[in-house]
Amino acid sequence: MSLTIVNGYPQLISVAIWYYHPNCPDGGDWSKKGWWNITPGGSKIVYGGSLRSLNRYFTYYAHSSDGAQWSGPYVTAVPPNAFDWCLNTANTSSRNAGFRLLDINSYDNFTLTLHA
């Protein structure tokens, strides 16, 4: 029913995800959302709903206040402020960020802990 991110890193992290969203208004089938700020040892539910009814794949990107990043090869534009957009949406203040693939397989509740 949820995707939870846990900060196992000793600094504040900011997290964004992208997830399956059929018929997103920009014509695509994916949405992206961020930024959740998570303190060391803290956690946030970044997606709530029935994961099985959507898709087993999510992507995530995170960066810390000291410059560490959790990134990957799936690139999309993200703004510096909180957002809830379709995947193909961007604005002039956006930058590209590479997201990592997360396969939740058949879990109803999934927790991802980000470490150094």
WOBELMO-V393323 format. One line per field, one symbol per residue. phi: phi as a letter, one per 20 degrees, with the letter a starting at -180 (. if undefined). psi: psi as a letter, one per 40 degrees, with the letter a starting at -180 (. if undefined). burial: 1 if it has 24 or more other ideal C-beta (glycine too) atoms within 12 Angstrom, else 0. A space follows every 10 residues. Layout:
phi: ???
psi: ???
burial: ???
This chain:
phi: .bddddeedf cgcdccccbf bgmggenecc ccbadeecfg nebbeebcqe fffdaedccb cbbdfdnfcd cbeeebecef dgbbcfgeeb bfefcecede fceeldfecc cddedf
psi: eihhhhheie ihihiiiiih ghfideeaei iiiihhhhih eiihhehhah ddeciehiii iiiieeeiig iaehhihiie iiigiideii aeeiihihii hhhebfidhh hhhhi.
burial: 0011111010 1111111111 1000000001 1111111100 0001011000 1000100111 1111000011 1001011110 0011111010 0000001011 0101000001 010100
